[in-house]
Amino acid sequence: MNKIGIIGVPMDLGAGRRGVDMGPSAIRYAGIQKRLTNLGYHVEDFGDIAVNHPEIEVHHNPSLKHVDEIIEVSKNLAESVSDRIDEGYFPLILGGDHSISIGSIAGIAKHKKNLGVIWFDAHGDMNTDQTTPSGNIHGMPLAIGLGLGHSSLVNLGGFSPKIKPEHVVIIGARDLDEGEKDLIKKIGIKVFTMHEIDRMGMAAVMEETLQIVTKGTDGVHLSLDLDGLDPLYAPGVGTPVVGGLTYRESHLAMEMLAESGALTSAEFVEVNPILDRENSTAKAAVALIGSLFGEKLL
């Protein structure tokens, strides 16, 4: 697909720390449009989804903080993503915290009945309002896509589930809550923790991942949280966890995804410029996006 449609979602309501709402601006500033244009793509930036930040924080439900605002943003994002797909664009969504994936997947799943999902993340994002230790919705979007969680979030777009466990792979996990571990085991999601990546190597992990997410699917979505990388390479994230993916492992994964030709949509989330050093995390995101879209040394 030659047309890429960029959609920014400047939202930090799903996170526990402020600042990630500036992520889309940081990624743009790091040169995303020029990078993709130089690769021969027609790139259209459709601007940002409007996000209402309440003046005073009032949590009516401490297990689902800012749920009403997040639902509103998710509906608007789902509509924008769906429109871009109708217009023939590859949707490239820039976050914002990882709760934006609720809207991304809702919009994509309108067009893909069996969507494969690759979840690059230090975390599982498999909490629900029943298991969350924090009430932060950015820890729930994968569960929500699978139809698990509060009905107001799960039924966004009028259908649920959006994705199936057998079509999902988590890569880079190294910080899972107890409720997430139970749920992952119960429904049988494939997880490559850092232990598996160290033992198998990223090439073998990606080969197996691609087999899983392309078997019986009609599209593949990449959801990449920059905290999947080790904080050495991506310091500007809200929930850093040491012992993560190296810069080269991450690039290899993107390069293998590019070679597969399987990807139909992608999002890059959790870039927090306030916590960053010289925009290095946004620059890493742009470099990875370059590899994802076929950038090569020779």
C-alpha positions as CSV (number, residue, x, y, z in Angstrom):
1,M,0.0,0.0,0.0
2,N,1.6,3.3,-1.2
3,K,-0.6,5.7,0.8
4,I,0.1,6.3,4.5
5,G,-2.4,8.2,6.6
6,I,-1.0,9.6,9.9
7,I,-3.4,10.2,12.8
8,G,-2.2,11.7,16.1
9,V,-3.9,11.0,19.4
10,P,-2.6,13.4,22.0
11,M,-4.0,11.7,25.0
12,D,-2.5,10.9,28.4
13,L,-5.8,10.2,30.3
14,G,-5.2,6.5,30.3
15,A,-1.8,6.8,32.0
16,G,-0.6,7.5,35.5
17,R,1.9,10.2,34.5
18,R,1.3,13.4,32.4
19,G,3.2,14.3,29.3
20,V,2.5,11.4,26.8
21,D,-0.1,13.6,25.2
22,M,2.8,15.4,23.5
23,G,4.0,12.2,21.9
24,P,2.5,12.8,18.5
25,S,4.1,16.2,18.3
26,A,7.5,14.7,19.3
27,I,7.3,12.0,16.6
28,R,6.3,14.5,14.0
29,Y,9.2,16.8,15.1
30,A,11.6,13.9,14.8
31,G,10.8,13.8,11.0
32,I,8.3,11.0,10.5
33,Q,6.6,12.5,7.4
34,K,9.9,13.2,5.6
35,R,11.3,9.8,6.5
36,L,8.3,8.0,4.9
37,T,8.1,10.4,1.9
38,N,11.8,9.7,1.1
39,L,10.9,6.0,1.0
40,G,8.5,6.7,-1.9
41,Y,5.2,6.8,0.0
42,H,2.4,9.3,-0.4
43,V,2.0,10.5,3.2
44,E,-1.0,12.5,4.4
45,D,-1.1,13.8,8.0
46,F,-4.7,14.0,9.1
47,G,-3.8,15.9,12.3
48,D,-4.9,15.0,15.8
49,I,-8.0,13.6,17.3
50,A,-9.5,16.2,19.7
51,V,-9.0,15.2,23.4
52,N,-10.9,16.9,26.2
53,H,-8.7,17.2,29.3
54,P,-10.8,17.9,32.4
55,E,-9.8,20.9,34.4
56,I,-10.3,19.0,37.7
57,E,-9.6,15.3,38.0
58,V,-12.7,13.5,39.4
59,H,-12.7,9.7,39.2
60,H,-16.3,8.5,39.5
61,N,-14.9,5.0,39.1
62,P,-11.3,4.5,40.5
63,S,-11.0,1.3,38.6
64,L,-11.6,3.1,35.3
65,K,-10.0,6.5,35.5
66,H,-11.2,9.0,32.9
67,V,-13.4,6.4,31.3
68,D,-16.0,8.8,29.7
69,E,-13.3,10.9,28.1
70,I,-11.4,7.9,26.8
71,I,-14.6,6.4,25.3
72,E,-15.2,9.7,23.5
73,V,-11.7,9.8,22.0
74,S,-11.9,6.1,21.2
75,K,-15.1,6.6,19.2
76,N,-13.7,9.5,17.2
77,L,-10.4,7.6,16.6
78,A,-12.2,4.5,15.4
79,E,-14.2,6.6,13.0
80,S,-11.1,8.4,11.6
81,V,-9.2,5.1,11.2
82,S,-12.2,3.5,9.5
83,D,-12.4,6.4,7.1
84,R,-8.7,6.3,6.2
85,I,-9.0,2.6,5.4
86,D,-12.1,3.3,3.2
87,E,-9.9,5.9,1.4
88,G,-7.1,3.4,0.7
89,Y,-4.6,4.6,3.4
90,F,-2.5,2.5,5.6
91,P,-3.4,3.9,9.1
92,L,-0.3,4.9,11.1
93,I,-1.5,6.1,14.5
94,L,0.7,8.1,16.9
95,G,0.0,8.1,20.6
96,G,-0.6,9.1,23.3
97,D,-0.9,6.5,25.9
98,H,-1.7,2.9,25.0
99,S,-5.4,3.2,25.7
100,I,-5.7,4.8,22.2
101,S,-5.5,1.2,21.0
102,I,-9.1,0.7,22.0
103,G,-10.1,3.1,19.3
104,S,-7.5,2.0,16.8
105,I,-8.6,-1.7,16.9
106,A,-12.3,-0.8,16.9
107,G,-11.8,1.1,13.7
108,I,-9.6,-1.5,12.0
109,A,-11.8,-4.4,13.1
110,K,-14.8,-2.9,11.2
111,H,-12.8,-3.9,8.0
112,K,-10.9,-7.0,9.2
113,K,-13.1,-9.8,10.6
114,N,-10.0,-11.9,11.7
115,L,-7.4,-9.4,12.6
116,G,-3.9,-10.5,13.7
117,V,-2.3,-8.4,16.3
118,I,1.4,-8.1,17.3
119,W,1.7,-6.3,20.7
120,F,5.3,-5.1,21.4
121,D,5.3,-4.1,25.0
122,A,7.0,-4.6,28.4
123,H,3.5,-5.1,29.8
124,G,0.6,-7.3,28.9
125,D,-2.1,-4.6,28.9
126,M,-4.5,-7.4,29.8
127,N,-6.0,-6.0,33.0
128,T,-9.7,-5.3,33.4
129,D,-11.6,-3.1,35.8
130,Q,-11.7,-6.2,38.1
131,T,-8.0,-6.9,38.2
132,T,-6.3,-3.4,37.7
133,P,-4.0,-2.4,40.5
134,S,-4.0,1.3,39.3
135,G,-7.3,2.0,37.5
136,N,-5.2,3.3,34.5
137,I,-6.9,2.3,31.3
138,H,-3.6,2.1,29.3
139,G,-3.1,-1.2,31.1
140,M,-6.3,-2.7,29.6
141,P,-6.6,-2.2,25.8
142,L,-5.6,-5.7,24.7
143,A,-8.1,-7.3,27.1
144,I,-10.8,-4.8,25.8
145,G,-10.0,-5.8,22.2
146,L,-10.5,-9.4,23.2
147,G,-13.9,-8.6,24.7
148,L,-12.8,-8.7,28.3
149,G,-13.6,-5.8,30.6
150,H,-16.2,-3.2,31.2
151,S,-19.1,-3.3,28.7
152,S,-18.9,0.4,27.9
153,L,-15.3,-0.1,26.6
154,V,-15.7,-3.6,25.2
155,N,-18.8,-2.8,23.1
156,L,-17.3,0.3,21.5
157,G,-18.4,0.4,17.9
158,G,-21.3,-1.9,18.6
159,F,-19.5,-5.3,18.4
160,S,-17.3,-7.5,20.5
161,P,-14.8,-9.1,20.6
162,K,-12.7,-7.3,18.0
163,I,-9.9,-9.8,18.0
164,K,-9.4,-13.5,19.0
165,P,-6.8,-14.9,21.4
166,E,-5.3,-17.3,18.8
167,H,-4.5,-14.3,16.5
168,V,-2.6,-12.3,19.1
169,V,1.1,-12.4,20.1
170,I,2.8,-10.3,22.8
171,I,6.5,-9.6,22.4
172,G,8.9,-8.2,25.0
173,A,6.8,-8.8,28.1
174,R,8.7,-8.5,31.4
175,D,6.2,-6.9,33.8
176,L,2.9,-8.7,34.2
177,D,0.4,-8.3,37.0
178,E,-1.1,-11.4,38.6
179,G,-4.5,-10.9,37.1
180,E,-2.9,-10.6,33.6
181,K,-0.9,-13.8,34.1
182,D,-4.0,-15.7,35.0
183,L,-6.0,-14.3,32.0
184,I,-3.2,-14.9,29.5
185,K,-3.0,-18.6,30.6
186,K,-6.7,-19.0,30.7
187,I,-7.4,-17.8,27.1
188,G,-4.1,-19.0,25.7
189,I,-2.4,-16.0,24.2
190,K,1.1,-16.5,22.9
191,V,3.7,-14.4,24.8
192,F,7.4,-14.1,24.0
193,T,8.8,-12.8,27.2
194,M,12.4,-11.4,27.3
195,H,13.4,-14.9,28.5
196,E,12.2,-16.5,25.2
197,I,13.7,-13.7,23.2
198,D,17.1,-14.2,24.9
199,R,17.0,-18.0,24.3
200,M,15.5,-18.1,20.8
201,G,16.8,-14.9,19.3
202,M,14.5,-12.3,17.7
203,A,14.6,-13.8,14.2
204,A,13.1,-17.1,15.4
205,V,10.6,-15.1,17.6
206,M,9.4,-13.1,14.6
207,E,9.2,-16.1,12.3
208,E,6.9,-17.9,14.8
209,T,5.0,-14.6,15.4
210,L,4.3,-14.1,11.8
211,Q,3.1,-17.7,11.4
212,I,0.6,-17.1,14.2
213,V,-0.8,-13.7,13.2
214,T,-1.1,-14.6,9.5
215,K,-2.8,-18.0,10.0
216,G,-6.5,-17.5,9.2
217,T,-6.4,-13.7,9.4
218,D,-7.3,-11.0,6.9
219,G,-4.9,-8.3,8.2
220,V,-2.2,-7.7,10.8
221,H,-2.0,-4.8,13.2
222,L,1.2,-3.7,15.0
223,S,0.8,-2.0,18.4
224,L,4.2,-0.9,19.5
225,D,4.7,0.6,23.0
226,L,8.1,2.3,23.1
227,D,8.6,0.8,26.6
228,G,9.1,-2.5,24.9
229,L,12.6,-1.3,24.2
230,D,15.1,-1.1,27.0
231,P,15.1,2.3,28.7
232,L,18.7,2.7,27.5
233,Y,17.3,3.2,24.0
234,A,13.9,4.7,24.9
235,P,14.1,6.7,28.1
236,G,11.1,8.9,27.4
237,V,8.3,6.5,28.5
238,G,6.0,6.6,31.5
239,T,6.5,3.1,32.7
240,P,10.1,2.0,31.9
241,V,11.2,-1.5,32.7
242,V,14.9,-2.5,32.6
243,G,16.0,-5.5,30.6
244,G,14.1,-4.8,27.4
245,L,14.6,-5.2,23.7
246,T,17.7,-3.7,22.2
247,Y,17.7,-1.2,19.4
248,R,18.9,-3.8,16.9
249,E,16.5,-6.5,18.0
250,S,13.6,-4.0,17.5
251,H,14.9,-3.0,14.1
252,L,15.2,-6.6,13.0
253,A,11.6,-7.2,14.1
254,M,10.4,-4.3,12.0
255,E,12.6,-5.3,9.0
256,M,11.1,-8.8,9.1
257,L,7.6,-7.4,9.4
258,A,8.4,-5.2,6.3
259,E,9.7,-8.2,4.4
260,S,6.5,-10.3,5.2
261,G,4.2,-7.8,3.6
262,A,1.6,-8.8,6.1
263,L,1.1,-5.6,8.0
264,T,-2.1,-3.5,7.3
265,S,-2.0,-1.0,10.1
266,A,0.3,0.2,12.9
267,E,0.4,2.4,16.0
268,F,3.4,3.7,18.0
269,V,2.5,4.8,21.6
270,E,3.8,6.0,25.0
271,V,6.4,8.5,23.8
272,N,6.7,11.0,26.7
273,P,8.9,14.0,25.8
274,I,8.8,15.3,29.4
275,L,10.7,12.2,30.5
276,D,12.9,12.0,27.4
277,R,16.5,13.0,26.6
278,E,16.9,15.2,23.5
279,N,13.8,13.6,21.9
280,S,15.7,10.3,21.6
281,T,12.6,8.1,22.2
282,A,10.7,9.9,19.4
283,K,13.7,9.6,17.1
284,A,13.8,5.8,17.9
285,A,10.1,5.6,17.0
286,V,10.8,7.3,13.7
287,A,13.7,5.0,12.9
288,L,11.7,1.9,13.7
289,I,8.8,3.2,11.5
290,G,11.4,3.6,8.7
291,S,12.4,0.0,9.1
292,L,8.8,-1.1,9.2
293,F,8.2,0.6,5.9
294,G,11.1,-1.0,4.1
295,E,14.1,1.3,4.9
296,K,17.3,-0.5,4.2
297,L,21.0,0.3,4.5
298,L,21.8,-1.0,1.0
